[in-house]
Amino acid sequence: MKPRRVFLTYDDIAVSVFESQIRTPLLRLQALGLRHDFVGFRTVGALLTGRSRERIEALHRELDGDVMVFTTLPWFGRFDLRYPTVCVGRALRRLGIGRGDGLIVHARGHYAGFAALSLKRAYPNLRLIANLRGVPGPEAALYRLPSWPRCRLDWRLIGRALVERFNRWERGLAREADVVVCVSKAFRNYLREQYALPDDRVEVVTTAVDTDLFRFDPSIRDETRRRLGVESKLVLAFCGSTHKWELPDSALSLLCDLLARDADLHLLAITTQPGETRRALSRTGVPHESVTVTSVPHEQVPELLMAADVGLLIREDNIVNRVAAPTKFGEYLACGLPVLVSEGVGDTAEIVSSREAGWVVGAVEGRLGPQDIAEILKNDRRRIMSDEFKRHCAEVGRELYSWDTQMRSLLQVYERAEQTGQGRTCAQTGSLEGLTPP
């Protein structure tokens, strides 16, 4: 008898990557005959504002399996996973899954992964696909902990404890998950080095793109450029938020430098935080007339990207970014944009260099600085704006980042999970003591 399959995510269902990284893979797997029940969470804010209602209704319509969505508890559900673990256990019981039943849980992220891992005693035949999206311990230390109350002892103690808890969850998942899925080769290498993960327990499935939606179409490009009034400009696209890992000071500095050097450059910022983005750009002294800031639904993003000429992906060089696989990288390429990427963002620099799909910015020898980039944009403008070059970039995006490509890897993950038979039970792999939520 085939095992039941449950897709579990603890991310807010109103998260910006819902369409590309949750709904799309679920529907793709369903089309291939892998039916899933869905268990997810939403924040109190999403519940009160109704931001999650439409997505939940769509899941009920589109998925063949059951859909259960719980509301998270502020703060407690982030520091302590007892509440989400109880919710997931309740969902499994409502689904009629018994202790002896075969069960595959595809858990997206560390929170969901460890909540599922904590249920292995109650469900010894549970096989866990831990789909890890990054390194939350370093991410919390670098970006998410409050910076202003450093002098307060309580914040410093809580922050340290939270980072250690993230790291402990990661160790537990690396040791106990049946298959670990990671988003980049760089992340796979990190997990191998940190936890001695064998090849048969780790698989790379990167952040894929719906290439039916994200594509290059010259007619849409021309029409959108006319509507935006940038027909004669070379347009740089930034797609993302003002979070420090997406728009660091180095990116703002580079933008200011490039726009100051060339009056024919224009920045198109597509963001869910238009007000914050305008304020961040204004602090750099970027001329108002050189910038267009807009916020649109996910399905309208491709036409705006098609209107641009270069995608911007400038990040800080740290472990968080070195293992990352930003969704926007594949979206840029699929829409025909060569990418201006900084050194040390997952596998992106290697792809950009080897596939001639952009330029790598960095301080190391052989990498480009702001002046070099400005010269390239000025002297090579005709090629950059040509349909031929854009079709080349779009082909690279389709080849490497389409769901058709990544689905093959994901199916291998499910085959591995099913081949584990009765799963990696506590008796086979050792006690989970010390890993369960306190």
C-alpha positions as CSV (number, residue, x, y, z in Angstrom):
1,M,0.0,0.0,0.0
2,K,1.3,3.4,-1.0
3,P,2.1,5.8,1.9
4,R,0.0,8.9,2.5
5,R,1.7,12.1,1.5
6,V,1.5,15.4,3.5
7,F,3.0,18.7,2.5
8,L,3.8,20.7,5.6
9,T,4.8,24.3,5.8
10,Y,5.1,26.6,8.9
11,D,5.6,29.7,6.8
12,D,2.8,32.2,6.8
13,I,0.5,31.2,4.0
14,A,0.5,34.8,2.9
15,V,4.3,34.7,2.3
16,S,5.4,36.2,-1.0
17,V,6.8,33.0,-2.4
18,F,3.6,31.1,-1.9
19,E,2.7,30.9,-5.6
20,S,6.2,29.9,-6.8
21,Q,7.4,27.6,-4.0
22,I,4.3,26.1,-2.4
23,R,1.2,26.1,-4.7
24,T,3.1,25.4,-8.0
25,P,5.1,22.3,-6.8
26,L,2.0,20.9,-5.1
27,L,0.0,21.1,-8.3
28,R,2.9,19.8,-10.4
29,L,3.3,16.8,-8.1
30,Q,-0.4,16.2,-8.3
31,A,-0.4,16.3,-12.1
32,L,2.2,13.5,-11.9
33,G,0.0,11.4,-9.7
34,L,1.5,12.3,-6.3
35,R,-1.5,13.4,-4.3
36,H,-0.9,15.4,-1.1
37,D,-2.8,16.6,1.9
38,F,-1.8,20.1,2.9
39,V,-1.1,21.3,6.4
40,G,-0.1,24.9,6.8
41,F,-0.2,27.9,9.1
42,R,-1.1,31.6,8.9
43,T,-0.3,34.4,11.3
44,V,-2.9,36.2,13.4
45,G,-2.3,39.3,11.2
46,A,-3.1,37.3,8.0
47,L,-6.2,36.0,9.7
48,L,-7.5,39.4,10.8
49,T,-6.8,41.2,7.5
50,G,-8.1,38.3,5.3
51,R,-4.8,38.2,3.3
52,S,-4.7,34.4,3.5
53,R,-8.4,33.6,2.7
54,E,-8.0,33.6,-1.1
55,R,-5.0,31.3,-1.1
56,I,-6.7,28.9,1.3
57,E,-9.8,28.8,-0.9
58,A,-7.6,28.2,-4.0
59,L,-5.9,25.2,-2.3
60,H,-9.3,23.7,-1.4
61,R,-10.4,24.1,-5.1
62,E,-7.2,22.8,-6.7
63,L,-5.8,20.1,-4.5
64,D,-7.3,16.6,-4.5
65,G,-6.2,16.1,-0.9
66,D,-7.5,17.7,2.3
67,V,-6.4,21.2,3.3
68,M,-5.9,22.2,7.0
69,V,-4.6,25.6,8.0
70,F,-3.8,26.6,11.6
71,T,-3.2,30.0,13.1
72,T,0.2,30.6,14.7
73,L,0.7,31.9,18.2
74,P,2.8,35.1,18.2
75,W,6.4,34.7,19.5
76,F,5.8,31.3,21.2
77,G,5.5,29.4,17.9
78,R,8.9,30.8,16.8
79,F,10.9,30.1,19.9
80,D,9.2,26.8,21.0
81,L,7.7,24.3,18.6
82,R,5.4,22.5,21.0
83,Y,2.3,24.3,19.7
84,P,2.9,23.7,15.9
85,T,3.9,20.1,16.7
86,V,0.6,19.6,18.5
87,C,-1.3,21.1,15.6
88,V,0.5,18.8,13.1
89,G,-0.3,15.8,15.2
90,R,-4.0,16.9,15.4
91,A,-4.0,17.3,11.6
92,L,-2.7,13.7,11.1
93,R,-5.4,12.3,13.3
94,R,-8.1,14.3,11.5
95,L,-6.7,12.8,8.2
96,G,-7.2,9.3,9.7
97,I,-3.5,8.4,9.6
98,G,-2.8,5.8,12.3
99,R,0.4,4.9,14.1
100,G,1.1,1.9,11.8
101,D,0.3,3.7,8.5
102,G,2.9,4.6,5.9
103,L,3.4,8.3,5.8
104,I,5.7,10.7,3.9
105,V,5.9,14.2,5.2
106,H,7.4,16.8,2.8
107,A,8.3,19.5,5.3
108,R,9.3,22.9,3.9
109,G,11.8,24.7,6.1
110,H,13.4,24.0,9.5
111,Y,10.3,24.8,11.6
112,A,8.1,22.4,9.7
113,G,10.9,19.8,9.5
114,F,11.5,19.7,13.2
115,A,7.8,19.7,14.0
116,A,7.4,16.6,11.8
117,L,10.6,15.0,13.2
118,S,9.2,15.4,16.7
119,L,6.3,13.2,15.7
120,K,8.4,10.2,14.8
121,R,7.8,8.5,18.1
122,A,4.1,8.6,17.6
123,Y,4.4,7.7,13.9
124,P,7.3,5.2,13.6
125,N,6.6,4.7,9.8
126,L,6.9,8.4,9.1
127,R,9.4,9.2,6.4
128,L,10.6,12.8,6.4
129,I,11.6,14.9,3.4
130,A,13.3,17.9,5.1
131,N,13.2,20.6,2.5
132,L,15.7,23.1,3.9
133,R,15.6,26.7,2.4
134,G,18.7,28.1,4.1
135,V,20.6,28.4,7.4
136,P,18.3,30.0,10.0
137,G,20.8,30.2,12.8
138,P,23.2,32.5,11.0
139,E,20.3,34.3,9.4
140,A,18.8,35.1,12.7
141,A,22.2,36.2,14.1
142,L,23.0,38.4,11.1
143,Y,19.6,39.8,10.1
144,R,16.6,39.0,12.3
145,L,17.6,39.7,15.8
146,P,16.8,43.3,17.0
147,S,19.8,45.5,16.7
148,W,18.7,48.5,18.8
149,P,18.5,46.8,22.3
150,R,22.0,45.3,22.3
151,C,22.6,46.8,25.7
152,R,19.6,44.8,27.2
153,L,20.6,41.5,28.8
154,D,17.3,39.9,28.2
155,W,17.5,40.4,24.4
156,R,21.1,39.2,24.2
157,L,20.3,36.0,26.2
158,I,17.1,35.3,24.2
159,G,18.9,36.0,20.9
160,R,21.7,33.6,21.7
161,A,19.3,30.9,22.8
162,L,17.3,31.3,19.6
163,V,20.3,31.0,17.4
164,E,21.4,27.8,19.3
165,R,18.0,26.4,19.0
166,F,18.0,26.9,15.2
167,N,21.4,25.2,15.0
168,R,20.2,22.3,17.2
169,W,17.1,21.8,14.9
170,E,19.4,21.7,11.9
171,R,21.6,19.1,13.5
172,G,18.6,17.0,14.3
173,L,17.2,17.2,10.8
174,A,20.6,16.3,9.2
175,R,20.8,13.3,11.5
176,E,17.2,12.0,11.4
177,A,15.5,13.1,8.1
178,D,15.2,10.3,5.5
179,V,16.0,12.7,2.7
180,V,17.4,16.3,3.0
181,V,16.6,18.6,0.1
182,C,18.6,21.7,-0.3
183,V,18.4,24.6,-2.7
184,S,21.9,24.9,-4.1
185,K,25.1,22.8,-4.6
186,A,26.8,25.2,-2.2
187,F,24.2,24.4,0.5
188,R,24.7,20.7,-0.2
189,N,28.5,21.0,0.3
190,Y,27.9,22.9,3.5
191,L,25.6,20.2,4.9
192,R,28.1,17.5,3.9
193,E,30.9,19.3,5.7
194,Q,28.9,20.2,8.8
195,Y,27.1,16.9,9.3
196,A,28.9,14.3,7.2
197,L,25.7,13.7,5.2
198,P,26.1,10.8,2.7
199,D,25.2,11.4,-0.9
200,D,22.1,9.1,-0.8
201,R,20.4,11.3,1.8
202,V,20.8,14.8,0.3
203,E,19.4,16.1,-3.0
204,V,19.6,19.5,-4.7
205,V,16.2,20.9,-5.8
206,T,16.7,24.6,-6.4
207,T,14.1,27.4,-6.4
208,A,12.2,26.7,-9.6
209,V,10.3,29.1,-11.8
210,D,7.0,28.8,-13.7
211,T,8.4,29.4,-17.1
212,D,5.0,29.5,-18.7
213,L,4.5,32.8,-16.7
214,F,8.1,34.0,-16.5
215,R,9.3,34.1,-20.1
216,F,10.6,36.6,-22.7
217,D,8.2,38.1,-25.2
218,P,9.4,41.0,-27.3
219,S,5.9,42.4,-28.0
220,I,5.1,42.5,-24.3
221,R,8.5,44.1,-23.6
222,D,7.9,46.9,-26.2
223,E,4.4,47.6,-25.0
224,T,5.4,47.7,-21.3
225,R,8.4,50.0,-22.0
226,R,6.2,52.4,-23.8
227,R,3.7,52.4,-20.9
228,L,6.5,53.1,-18.4
229,G,8.1,55.7,-20.6
230,V,11.5,54.1,-20.7
231,E,11.8,53.2,-24.4
232,S,15.2,54.9,-24.7
233,K,16.6,53.8,-21.4
234,L,18.7,50.9,-20.3
235,V,16.6,49.6,-17.4
236,L,18.1,47.9,-14.3
237,A,15.5,45.7,-12.5
238,F,15.5,45.1,-8.7
239,C,12.8,42.7,-7.6
240,G,12.5,42.1,-3.9
241,S,12.1,43.8,-0.5
242,T,14.1,46.2,1.6
243,H,15.2,43.5,4.0
244,K,18.9,43.8,4.6
245,W,19.7,40.5,2.9
246,E,17.9,41.6,-0.2
247,L,18.9,45.3,-0.4
248,P,22.1,45.8,1.6
249,D,24.0,49.1,1.7
250,S,26.4,47.7,-0.9
251,A,23.5,47.3,-3.4
252,L,22.3,50.9,-2.7
253,S,25.8,52.2,-3.1
254,L,26.3,50.4,-6.4
255,L,22.9,51.7,-7.7
256,C,23.8,55.3,-6.7
257,D,27.2,55.0,-8.4
258,L,25.8,53.5,-11.7
259,L,22.9,56.0,-12.0
260,A,25.1,58.9,-11.3
261,R,27.5,57.9,-14.0
262,D,24.9,57.5,-16.8
263,A,21.8,59.6,-17.3
264,D,20.4,56.9,-19.7
265,L,20.2,54.3,-17.0
266,H,16.8,53.8,-15.2
267,L,16.0,51.7,-12.1
268,L,12.8,49.7,-12.0
269,A,12.1,48.5,-8.5
270,I,9.4,45.8,-8.1
271,T,8.7,45.4,-4.5
272,T,6.1,44.5,-1.8
273,Q,7.4,47.5,0.2
274,P,7.2,50.5,-2.2
275,G,7.3,53.1,0.5
276,E,10.3,51.7,2.3
277,T,12.1,51.2,-1.0
278,R,11.5,54.9,-2.1
279,R,12.9,56.0,1.3
280,A,15.9,53.8,1.1
281,L,16.7,55.0,-2.4
282,S,16.2,58.7,-1.5
283,R,18.7,58.4,1.2
284,T,21.4,57.5,-1.4
285,G,20.7,60.6,-3.4
286,V,19.5,58.8,-6.5
287,P,17.6,61.2,-8.8
288,H,13.9,60.8,-8.5
289,E,13.5,60.8,-12.3
290,S,15.9,57.8,-12.6
291,V,13.7,55.5,-10.6
292,T,10.3,53.8,-11.0
293,V,9.0,52.0,-7.9
294,T,6.0,49.7,-8.2
295,S,4.1,47.0,-6.4
296,V,2.0,44.5,-8.4
297,P,0.5,41.0,-7.9
298,H,2.8,38.0,-8.6
299,E,1.3,37.3,-12.0
300,Q,2.1,40.8,-13.3
301,V,5.7,40.7,-12.3
302,P,6.9,39.0,-15.6
303,E,5.7,41.8,-17.9
304,L,7.6,44.3,-15.8
305,L,10.8,42.2,-15.8
306,M,10.5,41.8,-19.6
307,A,10.6,45.6,-19.9
308,A,14.0,45.7,-18.1
309,D,17.5,44.9,-19.5
310,V,19.6,43.8,-16.5
311,G,18.6,42.1,-13.2
312,L,20.3,43.1,-10.0
313,L,21.2,40.6,-7.3
314,I,23.7,42.2,-5.0
315,R,24.1,40.5,-1.6
316,E,26.6,40.6,1.3
317,D,29.2,37.8,1.3
318,N,28.3,35.7,4.3
319,I,27.2,32.1,5.0
320,V,23.5,33.0,4.6
321,N,24.0,34.1,1.0
322,R,26.7,31.6,0.2
323,V,24.2,28.7,0.5
324,A,21.2,30.6,-0.9
325,A,19.2,30.2,-4.2
326,P,17.2,33.4,-4.6
327,T,14.0,32.8,-6.6
328,K,14.5,36.1,-8.4
329,F,17.7,34.8,-10.1
330,G,15.7,32.3,-12.1
331,E,12.9,34.8,-12.7
332,Y,15.3,37.3,-14.1
333,L,16.9,34.8,-16.5
334,A,13.6,33.3,-17.6
335,C,12.4,36.8,-18.6
336,G,15.5,37.4,-20.7
337,L,17.6,39.5,-18.3
338,P,21.3,39.0,-17.8
339,V,22.1,39.3,-14.1
340,L,24.5,41.6,-12.3
341,V,25.3,39.4,-9.3
342,S,27.7,39.7,-6.4
343,E,30.3,37.1,-5.5
344,G,29.1,34.5,-3.0
345,V,25.4,34.1,-3.7
346,G,24.9,30.3,-3.9
347,D,25.6,28.9,-7.3
348,T,24.7,32.1,-9.2
349,A,28.2,33.4,-9.9
350,E,29.3,30.1,-11.4
351,I,26.2,30.0,-13.6
352,V,26.5,33.6,-14.7
353,S,30.1,33.1,-15.7
354,S,29.9,29.7,-17.3
355,R,26.7,30.4,-19.3
356,E,27.6,34.0,-20.2
357,A,24.4,35.3,-18.7
358,G,25.6,38.4,-16.9
359,W,28.4,39.8,-14.8
360,V,29.9,39.1,-11.3
361,V,30.6,42.0,-9.0
362,G,33.2,41.5,-6.3
363,A,36.4,42.5,-4.6
364,V,38.4,39.4,-5.6
365,E,40.7,39.5,-8.6
366,G,39.0,39.0,-11.9
367,R,35.6,40.3,-10.6
368,L,34.1,43.6,-11.6
369,G,33.8,46.9,-9.7
370,P,31.3,49.7,-10.2
371,Q,33.5,51.5,-12.8
372,D,33.9,48.3,-14.8
373,I,30.2,47.7,-14.7
374,A,29.4,51.2,-15.8
375,E,31.8,50.8,-18.8
376,I,30.2,47.5,-19.8
377,L,26.7,48.9,-19.6
378,K,27.7,51.9,-21.6
379,N,29.8,50.3,-24.3
380,D,27.9,47.0,-24.7
381,R,24.4,48.5,-24.6
382,R,23.3,47.4,-28.0
383,R,24.0,43.7,-27.3
384,I,22.5,43.9,-23.8
385,M,19.2,45.3,-25.2
386,S,19.1,42.9,-28.2
387,D,16.4,40.3,-28.5
388,E,19.1,37.7,-29.3
389,F,20.9,38.1,-26.0
390,K,17.7,38.1,-24.1
391,R,16.6,34.9,-25.8
392,H,19.9,33.3,-24.8
393,C,19.3,34.3,-21.1
394,A,15.7,33.1,-21.2
395,E,16.9,29.7,-22.5
396,V,19.4,29.4,-19.7
397,G,16.6,30.2,-17.2
398,R,14.3,27.6,-18.8
399,E,17.0,24.9,-18.9
400,L,18.2,25.4,-15.3
401,Y,15.2,26.7,-13.3
402,S,12.0,25.5,-14.9
403,W,9.7,23.3,-12.8
404,D,10.0,20.7,-15.6
405,T,13.7,20.4,-14.9
406,Q,13.5,20.5,-11.1
407,M,10.5,18.1,-11.0
408,R,12.8,15.3,-12.1
409,S,15.0,15.8,-9.1
410,L,12.0,16.1,-6.8
411,L,10.6,12.8,-8.1
412,Q,13.9,11.2,-7.2
413,V,13.5,12.5,-3.7
414,Y,10.1,10.8,-3.3
415,E,11.5,7.6,-4.7
416,R,14.3,7.6,-2.1
417,A,11.7,8.3,0.7
418,E,9.5,5.4,-0.4
419,Q,12.5,3.1,-0.7
420,T,13.3,3.6,3.0
421,G,10.6,1.0,3.8
422,Q,9.6,1.5,7.4
423,G,11.6,4.7,7.6
424,R,14.4,5.7,9.9
425,T,12.7,4.9,13.1
426,C,14.0,6.0,16.5
427,A,15.2,2.4,17.1
428,Q,17.2,2.4,13.9
429,T,18.8,5.8,14.2
430,G,19.0,6.5,17.9
431,S,16.9,8.3,20.4
432,L,15.5,11.8,19.6
433,E,16.2,12.8,23.2
434,G,17.6,16.3,23.2
435,L,16.1,17.1,19.8
436,T,12.4,17.4,20.8
437,P,11.1,20.9,21.7
438,P,11.7,21.7,25.4
